[in-house]
Amino acid sequence: MHCALYTAGTCRSCQWLEKPYPQQLTDKQHHLQSLLADRDVVQWLEPIAGEQSAFRNKAKMVVSGSVERPLLGMLHRDGTPVDLSACPLYPASFAPMFDVLKSFIARAGLTPYNVARKRGELKYLLLTESTHSGGVMLRFVLRSDSKLAQLRAALPWLQQQLPQLRVISANIQPVHMAIMEGEREIPLTGQQALEERFNQVPLYIRPQSFFQTNPQVAAELYATARDWVQALAIDSMWDLFCGVGGFGLHCAQSETRLTGIEISAEAIACARQSAETLGLQHVDFKALDSTQFATAEGSVPQLVLVNPPRRGIGKALCDYLNQMAPGYILYSSCNAESMAKDIEMLPDYRIERVQLFDMFPHTAHYEVLTLLVRQ
């Protein structure tokens, strides 16, 4: 992948860009194998890869510059802004939207936030595009609600220019820190859920719910989890840290008893909407802490699927999984190092199979799916 921003030295987020892509995959696989070197692995599967450019469905753009000439991109540590509108990780549909949004910022009088001076209102623009419909979710992250009236007044022009906008909201983030968003979300359109569809499974994205940024590889990841679980012929499972329900909804068949747990109420609302659309009758999604739920629940499912944040599932949940002893644990991880530490705390399980999914080309990051079987 050629990137003029990388060549010019203005953005080095893709640290491995100069490394040939086959070598990137090899290095990631070797890293994963080294983390699990002390455990026997019955089956290592080949890494799954997707496109090397234009694969992102999401843009998180710091807004800087002036109201007349805004920049959309990032800030270096010294405060120097970089416009990333031409980043080749974004699909071709994003650049025209960025151009319109820059004009809109000026038209609406949304002064970009100046970190050094602690002045201004507009901090970030967050875009998510559905590969299913081409619809787009747009979020304005503001320091306060003082410009909301101006924003609302100018929105009809923006919607006329970008008819693909389905969901628009404003997030209020008043803290002077590098925090992406605040707790308060203000809907600016009647529709507040963007539909995506992977492998014929409808998934819904709300403004404050997490969703994968590489749809092509995410669809492969969900489909692989589905195939592995269905081959086990189980009839009960938990999906912990379930997000919008992607894993559980792929794995659950019509008679499967599925309980999905996620701390985010927004994500749970999405999962419930998907389950209703699919007509699943034995599914229950709850907005709870996954570890607290698991350790307080009396019943034991045949399979526990975990998809934790980068920190992993931790000792408390590992200890409880050892105690409750489900037949299978399916572990999806965005941080193989924390996953390996967790697996060390699950000595009664053998590693049946492992597969790497390259969700983040040109970086050292990757996702991994691991099936653990009770010995």
FIDRENBA-512542 format. One record per residue: residue in one letter; x negated, y negated, z of N, C-alpha, C in turn. Coordinates in steps of 0.02 Angstrom, whole numbers, padded with zeros to 5 digits, always signed. Example, Ala and Ser with C-alpha at 12.3 -4.5 7.8 and 13.67 -1.06 7.14 Angstrom:
// residues 2
A-00660+00284+00390-00615+00225+00390-00660+00165+00390;S-00642+00112+00354-00684+00053+00357-00645-00002+00394;
END
This chain:
// residues 375
M-00043+00060+00000+00000+00000+00000-00044-00062+00000;H-00031-00107-00047-00068-00171-00048-00029-00223-00007;C-00066-00260+00034-00035-00313+00073-00080-00375+00070;A-00054-00428+00040-00093-00490+00035-00107-00520+00103;L-00061-00511+00150-00070-00538+00218-00129-00503+00253;Y-00134-00437+00242-00189-00400+00272-00255-00420+00240;T-00254-00425+00173-00315-00443+00137-00341-00511+00158;A-00294-00557+00170-00313-00625+00190-00334-00628+00264;G-00322-00574+00301-00340-00572+00371-00291-00607+00417;T-00232-00625+00391-00183-00661+00432-00139-00614+00473;C-00133-00552+00451-00095-00502+00490-00130-00435+00486;R-00145-00406+00544-00178-00341+00546-00136-00291+00586;S-00070-00300+00585-00026-00254+00622-00032-00182+00596;C-00042-00174+00532-00053-00107+00503-00128-00091+00507;Q-00148-00068+00567-00220-00060+00580-00253-00009+00535;W-00215+00040+00510-00244+00094+00470-00234+00083+00395;L-00219+00023+00374-00201+00012+00304-00257+00031+00256;E-00320+00024+00276-00376+00040+00232-00391+00114+00231;K-00359+00152+00275-00370+00225+00277-00322+00259+00228;P-00347+00302+00183-00303+00338+00136-00247+00373+00174;Y-00187+00372+00144-00130+00398+00181-00136+00471+00199;P-00160+00515+00156-00168+00585+00178-00214+00591+00239;Q-00265+00548+00244-00309+00549+00302-00272+00525+00364;Q-00227+00476+00356-00186+00453+00413-00147+00511+00443;L-00114+00550+00400-00075+00607+00424-00119+00659+00458;T-00177+00672+00428-00223+00721+00457-00246+00698+00526;D-00263+00634+00532-00287+00608+00596-00232+00611+00650;K-00171+00596+00631-00116+00600+00679-00103+00671+00701;Q-00106+00717+00654-00095+00788+00671-00151+00813+00718;H-00213+00793+00704-00268+00813+00747-00260+00784+00817;H-00237+00722+00821-00225+00691+00886-00173+00730+00926;L-00118+00747+00892-00065+00784+00925-00090+00853+00948;Q-00127+00887+00905-00153+00953+00923-00201+00949+00982;S-00240+00895+00986-00287+00889+01041-00251+00879+01107;L-00193+00845+01105-00155+00833+01166-00125+00898+01194;L-00111+00946+01150-00080+01009+01171-00130+01067+01168;A-00194+01051+01167-00245+01103+01158-00247+01154+01214;D-00225+01134+01274-00227+01180+01331-00166+01225+01335;R-00119+01217+01289-00059+01259+01290-00054+01297+01224;D-00030+01358+01227-00019+01396+01166+00042+01369+01130;V+00036+01360+01065+00092+01338+01024+00107+01393+00973;V+00167+01419+00976+00184+01475+00932+00183+01455+00859;Q+00209+01395+00843+00214+01375+00773+00201+01300+00765;W+00149+01284+00727+00137+01215+00707+00167+01204+00637;L+00211+01156+00630+00241+01142+00565+00207+01082+00532;E+00211+01078+00467+00178+01023+00430+00212+00956+00446;P+00172+00902+00449+00201+00836+00462+00252+00816+00409;I+00302+00779+00430+00352+00750+00385+00336+00677+00373;A+00332+00656+00311+00317+00587+00293+00369+00559+00245;G+00374+00493+00243+00421+00460+00197+00384+00411+00153;E+00417+00358+00135+00385+00306+00094+00332+00269+00134;Q+00282+00244+00099+00227+00208+00131+00239+00132+00133;S+00288+00108+00097+00305+00036+00097+00381+00029+00091;A+00405-00030+00107+00477-00046+00101+00522+00003+00139;F+00497+00030+00194+00535+00081+00230+00573+00055+00291;R+00559-00006+00313+00590-00031+00374+00661-00055+00361;N+00706-00040+00407+00775-00066+00402+00786-00125+00448;K+00732-00146+00482+00740-00198+00534+00682-00247+00529;A+00698-00312+00541+00647-00364+00545+00657-00402+00610;K+00603-00410+00649+00605-00449+00710+00558-00509+00698;M+00587-00566+00681+00548-00622+00659+00546-00678+00711;V+00486-00695+00733+00477-00754+00774+00489-00815+00730;V+00528-00862+00755+00542-00924+00717+00495-00978+00743;S+00455-01007+00699+00409-01060+00718+00411-01114+00664;G+00362-01159+00666+00361-01214+00618+00409-01269+00640;S+00437-01304+00591+00484-01359+00605+00553-01341+00581;V+00602-01381+00602+00670-01368+00580+00677-01376+00504;E+00638-01422+00476+00640-01433+00403+00602-01379+00366;R+00548-01352+00396+00507-01301+00364+00493-01244+00413;P+00543-01204+00427+00533-01149+00475+00490-01093+00445;L+00455-01058+00489+00417-00999+00471+00448-00939+00506;L+00451-00883+00472+00479-00822+00501+00425-00769+00502;G+00405-00747+00561+00353-00697+00564+00330-00682+00634;M+00269-00703+00650+00240-00688+00715+00194-00745+00736;L+00172-00741+00798+00122-00788+00825+00061-00749+00846;H+00002-00773+00827-00059-00744+00854-00065-00764+00927;R-00112-00732+00962-00120-00746+01033-00138-00819+01047;D-00171-00851+00999-00188-00922+01009-00132-00969+00989;G-00074-00940+00971-00016-00980+00953-00010-00996+00879;T-00058-00974+00839-00055-00986+00767+00001-00946+00735;P+00046-00979+00698+00102-00942+00668+00082-00910+00601;V+00114-00854+00586+00104-00820+00522+00172-00804+00493;D+00185-00824+00432+00248-00809+00399+00243-00739+00368;L+00289-00695+00387+00288-00626+00364+00345-00611+00316;S+00373-00662+00285+00429-00651+00239+00411-00605+00182;A+00348-00603+00163+00326-00561+00107+00296-00495+00130;C+00307-00475+00192+00279-00412+00218+00304-00353+00176;P+00259-00312+00148+00281-00256+00105+00314-00198+00142;L+00317-00201+00209+00354-00149+00245+00429-00158+00238;Y+00451-00219+00221+00523-00232+00214+00547-00215+00144;P+00609-00193+00137+00636-00180+00070+00644-00245+00031;A+00653-00238-00034+00657-00297-00078+00716-00342-00060;S+00767-00315-00029+00827-00354-00012+00814-00405+00042;F+00759-00398+00080+00747-00442+00137+00723-00511+00117;A+00677-00516+00068+00647-00580+00050+00699-00632+00031;P+00749-00617-00012+00801-00667-00027+00840-00688+00035;M+00851-00642+00082+00886-00661+00144+00844-00708+00186;F+00779-00696+00188+00735-00740+00226+00738-00811+00197;D+00738-00817+00131+00741-00883+00099+00805-00920+00118;V+00861-00885+00116+00924-00917+00134+00925-00936+00208;L+00898-00893+00250+00898-00907+00322+00855-00968+00339;K+00800-00977+00302+00759-01037+00314+00800-01101+00297;S+00837-01098+00242+00880-01155+00225+00934-01165+00277;F+00960-01109+00303+01013-01114+00353+00988-01145+00417;I+00928-01128+00438+00900-01157+00499+00898-01233+00494;A+00878-01258+00437+00876-01331+00427+00947-01359+00425;R+00991-01326+00389+01060-01350+00382+01095-01353+00450;A+01083-01302+00492+01117-01299+00557+01081-01339+00611;G+01022-01363+00596+00984-01401+00646+00960-01360+00704;L+00939-01298+00689+00916-01252+00742+00840-01260+00749;T+00819-01301+00795+00748-01316+00804+00710-01254+00828;P+00658-01234+00791+00619-01176+00814+00588-01189+00883;Y+00586-01137+00923+00559-01143+00990+00483-01149+00987;N+00455-01198+01021+00383-01208+01024+00358-01181+01091;V+00320-01128+01088+00298-01094+01150+00255-01140+01192;A+00207-01174+01162+00161-01216+01200+00198-01274+01235;R+00245-01303+01200+00280-01361+01228+00343-01342+01267;K+00363-01279+01261+00424-01255+01294+00485-01296+01273;R+00487-01311+01208+00542-01350+01181+00569-01317+01119;G+00631-01332+01101+00663-01302+01044+00715-01250+01066;E+00751-01223+01017+00806-01178+01034+00802-01109+01002;L+00784-01105+00939+00787-01041+00903+00721-01003+00912;K+00724-00945+00945+00664-00906+00960+00650-00851+00908;Y+00701-00812+00894+00693-00755+00848+00753-00749+00801;L+00742-00719+00744+00795-00692+00702+00784-00617+00697;L+00837-00579+00711+00834-00506+00709+00882-00481+00656;L+00856-00447+00605+00897-00420+00551+00894-00344+00550;T+00951-00313+00539+00954-00240+00530+00998-00226+00469;E+00973-00186+00423+01011-00170+00362+01031-00096+00362;S+01094-00084+00344+01118-00015+00338+01099+00013+00270;T+01065+00070+00270+01050+00103+00206+01112+00135+00176;H+01163+00144+00216+01225+00175+00193+01267+00127+00152;S+01277+00066+00178+01322+00019+00146+01288-00044+00119;G+01226-00056+00140+01193-00119+00122+01215-00177+00166;G+01260-00164+00213+01281-00216+00260+01224-00234+00307;V+01227-00295+00334+01173-00321+00375+01200-00348+00441;M+01162-00335+00495+01174-00366+00560+01122-00419+00571;L+01144-00479+00590+01099-00535+00602+01110-00561+00673;R+01056-00567+00710+01059-00594+00778+01014-00655+00784;F+01041-00709+00811+01002-00768+00827+00984-00766+00901;V+00920-00767+00917+00899-00769+00987+00883-00841+01005;L+00923-00869+01050+00919-00940+01068+00897-00949+01140;R+00868-01007+01154+00848-01021+01222+00908-01035+01266;S+00960-01066+01238+01020-01083+01276+01079-01083+01229;D+01138-01099+01255+01197-01102+01212+01212-01173+01188;S+01164-01219+01195+01176-01289+01179+01187-01301+01104;K+01161-01256+01062+01168-01263+00989+01221-01217+00959;L+01260-01185+01003+01309-01137+00977+01361-01170+00932;A+01384-01229+00951+01435-01263+00910+01408-01278+00841;Q+01346-01302+00837+01315-01316+00772+01307-01251+00732;L+01288-01198+00766+01279-01134+00732+01345-01109+00704;R+01398-01111+00744+01463-01088+00721+01488-01130+00662;A+01477-01196+00665+01501-01241+00612+01467-01226+00546;A+01404-01205+00548+01367-01193+00486+01374-01122+00460;L+01402-01077+00499+01405-01007+00480+01443-00993+00414;P+01499-01027+00401+01534-01013+00338+01489-01019+00276;W+01445-01069+00276+01399-01077+00220+01353-01016+00215;L+01327-00994+00272+01282-00937+00273+01317-00874+00249;Q+01378-00863+00271+01416-00804+00251+01433-00805+00176;Q+01441-00865+00150+01453-00871+00078+01390-00854+00039;Q+01333-00875+00064+01270-00861+00030+01249-00788+00037;L+01265-00758+00095+01245-00688+00109+01307-00647+00127;P+01347-00628+00078+01409-00591+00092+01396-00522+00122;Q+01335-00498+00120+01319-00433+00150+01317-00436+00226;L+01319-00495+00255+01319-00501+00328+01385-00474+00356;R+01380-00421+00396+01439-00391+00426+01447-00409+00500;V+01390-00410+00535+01389-00423+00607+01342-00481+00620;I+01367-00533+00654+01325-00590+00673+01337-00604+00747;S+01283-00616+00783+01290-00632+00854+01233-00679+00875;A+01241-00709+00934+01189-00750+00964+01171-00720+01031;N+01107-00711+01042+01082-00686+01105+01048-00744+01142;I+01062-00751+01206+01033-00806+01245+00975-00778+01287;Q+00916-00803+01273+00855-00782+01309+00820-00844+01336;P+00836-00865+01397+00811-00928+01424+00741-00926+01454;V+00712-00866+01461+00649-00859+01497+00590-00877+01452;H+00542-00915+01479+00483-00934+01440+00431-00878+01444;M+00447-00822+01412+00402-00765+01410+00413-00729+01343;A+00367-00685+01326+00372-00647+01263+00422-00590+01272;I+00484-00607+01286+00538-00558+01293+00584-00566+01233;M+00598-00512+01199+00633-00516+01135+00704-00542+01142;E+00740-00521+01194+00810-00540+01200+00831-00543+01272;G+00887-00578+01285+00915-00583+01352+00975-00538+01359;E+01008-00542+01416+01065-00498+01430+01129-00523+01397;R+01135-00587+01386+01198-00616+01362+01200-00616+01285;E+01251-00583+01258+01261-00578+01186+01329-00609+01169;I+01329-00656+01121+01390-00691+01103+01409-00672+01031;P+01464-00636+01022+01483-00617+00953+01505-00677+00912;L+01484-00679+00850+01503-00734+00805+01544-00709+00746;T+01556-00643+00743+01600-00613+00693+01646-00564+00730;G+01703-00551+00700+01749-00503+00730+01719-00433+00732;Q+01684-00413+00679+01652-00348+00678+01587-00351+00717;Q+01576-00303+00762+01515-00303+00802+01480-00235+00801;A+01495-00194+00751+01460-00130+00743+01446-00119+00669;L+01383-00106+00654+01361-00094+00585+01356-00019+00575;E+01391+00006+00523+01390+00079+00512+01329+00100+00471;E+01297+00152+00495+01244+00187+00459+01267+00259+00451;R+01235+00296+00408+01255+00366+00398+01193+00406+00380;F+01176+00454+00423+01120+00500+00410+01148+00570+00404;N+01132+00604+00349+01152+00675+00341+01227+00684+00350;Q+01266+00637+00324+01339+00638+00329+01365+00626+00399;V+01323+00607+00446+01344+00592+00514+01348+00516+00522;P+01408+00489+00537+01414+00417+00546+01383+00395+00612;L+01342+00343+00609+01311+00314+00668+01325+00239+00667;Y+01332+00210+00725+01350+00139+00730+01298+00101+00770;I+01281+00042+00745+01230+00000+00776+01263-00063+00801;R+01258-00075+00866+01283-00137+00896+01223-00181+00912;P+01235-00245+00924+01179-00292+00933+01127-00273+00985;Q+01147-00243+01040+01098-00228+01092+01083-00153+01099;S+01098-00115+01047+01083-00043+01050+01020-00029+01008;F+00979+00019+01032+00918+00038+00996+00936+00081+00936;F+00898+00071+00882+00907+00114+00823+00839+00121+00789;Q+00826+00179+00760+00762+00191+00727+00751+00141+00670;T+00687+00124+00658+00670+00074+00607+00651+00104+00539;N+00645+00171+00536+00627+00204+00474+00682+00254+00457;P+00734+00233+00422+00793+00276+00411+00778+00342+00376;Q+00733+00341+00327+00718+00401+00289+00689+00456+00333;V+00639+00438+00373+00608+00488+00417+00653+00504+00477;A+00691+00454+00501+00738+00468+00555+00790+00520+00534;A+00814+00515+00473+00862+00565+00448+00832+00634+00447;E+00767+00639+00428+00732+00703+00428+00725+00729+00500;L+00710+00684+00546+00702+00704+00616+00767+00732+00644;Y+00823+00697+00633+00887+00721+00657+00907+00787+00625;A+00894+00793+00559+00912+00854+00524+00871+00914+00550;T+00808+00902+00565+00766+00955+00592+00791+00978+00661;A+00807+00929+00704+00835+00946+00769+00898+00987+00762;R+00941+00966+00716+01003+01004+00703+00989+01076+00683;D+00942+01085+00637+00927+01153+00613+00898+01196+00668;W+00854+01168+00709+00824+01206+00763+00876+01227+00814;V+00921+01180+00832+00971+01194+00883+01023+01244+00858;Q+01045+01235+00796+01096+01280+00770+01070+01351+00764;A+01005+01359+00752+00976+01426+00749+00976+01461+00817;L+00984+01423+00871+00984+01451+00938+01054+01476+00959;A+01105+01454+00922+01174+01475+00936+01195+01460+01008;I+01180+01399+01031+01200+01379+01099+01270+01349+01097;D+01303+01346+01155+01370+01316+01157+01376+01260+01207;S+01319+01242+01241+01321+01185+01287+01253+01151+01287;M+01254+01084+01287+01191+01046+01287+01200+00978+01318;W+01145+00952+01345+01141+00882+01365+01096+00846+01316;D+01114+00783+01301+01072+00739+01261+01054+00680+01306;L+00995+00683+01337+00974+00631+01384+00934+00576+01349;F+00943+00515+01371+00915+00456+01337+00942+00456+01265;C+01007+00464+01258+01036+00481+01193+01043+00423+01144;G+01033+00361+01167+01042+00304+01121+01112+00303+01092;V+01116+00294+01026+01182+00293+00993+01207+00363+00977;G+01172+00414+01002+01198+00482+00995+01172+00521+00935;G+01122+00496+00901+01099+00527+00838+01083+00601+00845;F+01045+00619+00896+01026+00690+00903+01086+00733+00922;G+01121+00715+00974+01177+00756+00997+01230+00764+00944;L+01246+00711+00908+01299+00714+00857+01278+00757+00798;H+01213+00760+00784+01189+00805+00732+01191+00878+00754;C+01174+00888+00818+01167+00957+00843+01233+00990+00863;A+01282+00949+00884+01344+00976+00909+01387+01004+00853;Q+01412+01064+00861+01462+01092+00816+01531+01084+00848;S+01582+01105+00814+01650+01089+00836+01665+01114+00907;E+01635+01170+00928+01649+01199+00994+01594+01185+01045;T+01542+01148+01025+01487+01135+01071+01508+01085+01125;R+01493+01102+01187+01504+01056+01243+01443+01012+01250;L+01451+00949+01231+01395+00902+01230+01407+00846+01279;T+01357+00833+01321+01358+00774+01365+01298+00730+01347;G+01312+00668+01327+01260+00621+01308+01254+00566+01361;I+01193+00552+01382+01181+00504+01435+01131+00451+01411;E+01149+00388+01422+01107+00331+01402+01123+00272+01447;I+01072+00235+01469+01083+00180+01515+01119+00121+01482;S+01113+00114+01416+01142+00057+01380+01216+00070+01364;A+01260+00028+01392+01331+00034+01378+01346+00020+01304;E+01308-00025+01273+01317-00040+01202+01304+00023+01160;A+01250+00058+01175+01234+00118+01137+01287+00172+01148;I+01312+00179+01209+01363+00229+01223+01427+00214+01185;A+01444+00150+01179+01503+00132+01139+01495+00154+01067;C+01434+00148+01040+01421+00171+00972+01429+00247+00967;A+01400+00283+01015+01404+00356+01014+01476+00381+01018;R+01515+00350+01060+01585+00369+01066+01623+00357+01001;Q+01608+00301+00968+01640+00286+00905+01624+00339+00853;S+01561+00361+00851+01540+00413+00804+01576+00479+00819;A+01579+00498+00883+01611+00561+00902+01685+00560+00882;E+01716+00503+00891+01787+00497+00872+01795+00503+00796;T+01750+00472+00759+01754+00476+00686+01744+00548+00662;L+01700+00585+00696+01687+00654+00677+01740+00703+00702;G+01783+00679+00748+01835+00722+00775+01809+00774+00824;L+01753+00761+00857+01726+00809+00905+01766+00806+00970;Q+01788+00863+00994+01834+00867+01050+01800+00880+01117;H+01739+00907+01116+01707+00929+01178+01645+00887+01192;V+01649+00824+01177+01592+00778+01184+01608+00725+01236;D+01559+00711+01279+01568+00660+01330+01504+00617+01334;F+01509+00554+01316+01453+00508+01320+01463+00460+01378;K+01410+00453+01420+01416+00412+01481+01358+00363+01485;A+01373+00303+01508+01321+00252+01519+01293+00259+01589;L+01241+00300+01596+01210+00314+01660+01135+00319+01651;D+01099+00318+01707+01028+00333+01706+01019+00408+01696;S+00978+00427+01647+00972+00498+01629+00945+00540+01686;T+00893+00516+01720+00864+00556+01774+00913+00564+01832;Q+00946+00509+01851+00995+00512+01905+01052+00559+01888;F+01076+00556+01825+01130+00601+01805+01108+00673+01811;A+01050+00690+01783+01028+00759+01781+01019+00788+01851;T+00989+00749+01896+00975+00774+01962+01037+00778+02007;A+01091+00744+01986+01153+00746+02025+01204+00795+01997;E+01192+00820+01936+01241+00862+01903+01234+00935+01926;G+01289+00968+01938+01287+01036+01963+01281+01089+01909;S+01311+01078+01852+01311+01129+01799+01245+01130+01762;V+01231+01186+01728+01168+01193+01691+01185+01210+01618;P+01168+01167+01570+01180+01182+01500+01129+01231+01473;Q+01142+01259+01416+01094+01305+01386+01033+01267+01359;L+01045+01205+01336+00990+01166+01307+00993+01095+01332;V+00935+01067+01349+00930+00996+01366+00886+00962+01314;L+00914+00913+01280+00876+00874+01231+00857+00808+01264;V+00793+00789+01261+00771+00726+01290+00737+00685+01235;N+00753+00621+01235+00723+00574+01187+00706+00510+01225;P+00656+00513+01270+00643+00458+01316+00606+00400+01284;P+00603+00343+01317+00559+00289+01295+00486+00309+01303;R+00441+00264+01287+00369+00282+01282+00341+00310+01347;R+00371+00293+01403+00343+00317+01467+00355+00391+01478;G+00398+00423+01439+00413+00494+01448+00469+00505+01498;I+00480+00569+01517+00536+00584+01563+00514+00581+01636;G+00450+00590+01650+00425+00581+01718+00433+00642+01763;K+00399+00638+01820+00394+00695+01866+00462+00717+01895;A+00503+00668+01914+00567+00685+01946+00610+00728+01900;L+00615+00708+01837+00657+00746+01790+00623+00812+01772;C+00557+00813+01764+00523+00876+01751+00534+00926+01807;D+00528+00902+01869+00538+00946+01926+00609+00975+01926;Y+00657+00933+01909+00726+00957+01909+00739+01006+01852;L+00709+00994+01794+00717+01040+01738+00687+01108+01756;N+00630+01107+01791+00601+01171+01814+00649+01207+01860;Q+00682+01169+01903+00727+01198+01952+00792+01224+01920;M+00822+01184+01876+00887+01204+01847+00878+01256+01792;A+00819+01256+01760+00799+01310+01713+00846+01321+01654;P+00859+01269+01614+00896+01282+01552+00855+01327+01506;G+00888+01362+01462+00852+01408+01418+00805+01373+01370;Y+00824+01313+01350+00785+01276+01300+00781+01202+01318;I+00724+01171+01302+00717+01099+01305+00691+01076+01237;L+00727+01029+01207+00705+01000+01144+00682+00929+01160;Y+00618+00916+01149+00587+00853+01170+00570+00813+01108;S+00602+00755+01100+00584+00708+01046+00547+00650+01078;S+00488+00634+01051+00446+00584+01084+00417+00534+01034;C+00414+00471+01055+00379+00419+01017+00310+00407+01047;N+00291+00445+01098+00225+00438+01130+00202+00508+01149;A+00162+00539+01106+00142+00608+01117+00100+00616+01180;E+00066+00563+01201+00025+00568+01262+00068+00577+01324;S+00122+00538+01330+00166+00548+01388+00204+00614+01382;M+00221+00635+01321+00254+00699+01312+00209+00756+01335;A+00145+00753+01318+00098+00806+01338+00092+00809+01413;K+00092+00752+01447+00089+00752+01520+00152+00783+01550;D+00210+00768+01519+00272+00797+01543+00272+00873+01534;I+00248+00896+01476+00248+00968+01462+00203+01005+01512;E+00150+00973+01534+00107+01003+01585+00145+01016+01650;M+00197+00974+01662+00237+00982+01722+00296+01029+01711;L+00296+01064+01654+00348+01114+01639+00315+01182+01626;P+00281+01210+01675+00240+01270+01665+00280+01333+01648;D+00344+01333+01662+00385+01392+01648+00411+01395+01577;Y+00390+01348+01536+00413+01345+01466+00354+01354+01418;R+00366+01393+01367+00316+01400+01314+00335+01352+01257;I+00284+01331+01220+00295+01286+01163+00309+01329+01102;E+00372+01329+01080+00391+01372+01023+00369+01342+00957;R+00384+01277+00947+00362+01244+00884+00356+01169+00895;V+00313+01140+00853+00299+01068+00856+00296+01041+00785;Q+00327+00982+00775+00323+00950+00710+00316+00874+00718;L+00270+00845+00680+00256+00773+00681+00297+00739+00627;F+00324+00681+00643+00363+00640+00596+00331+00571+00593;D+00307+00553+00533+00270+00490+00527+00318+00432+00516;M+00345+00408+00571+00392+00352+00570+00357+00285+00559;F+00292+00283+00571+00256+00219+00570+00192+00223+00529;P+00197+00227+00462+00137+00230+00421+00090+00171+00433;H+00026+00183+00424-00028+00132+00428-00042+00111+00500;T-00015+00148+00549-00031+00137+00619-00046+00204+00650;A-00069+00203+00713-00084+00265+00748-00022+00297+00778;H+00035+00264+00774+00096+00288+00806+00132+00340+00763;Y+00167+00385+00796+00208+00435+00761+00259+00462+00810;E+00308+00498+00784+00358+00534+00825+00343+00609+00821;V+00365+00645+00871+00353+00717+00871+00414+00752+00901;L+00429+00810+00874+00484+00851+00899+00455+00918+00922;T+00471+00937+00985+00443+00997+01015+00499+01039+01046;L+00500+01103+01029+00548+01149+01058+00514+01191+01112;L+00541+01188+01173+00515+01225+01230+00565+01280+01248;V+00540+01340+01260+00582+01398+01276+00563+01425+01344;R+00613+01437+01386+00601+01465+01453+00570+01534+01448;Q+00516+01545+01485+00480+01609+01482+00510+01659+01532;
END
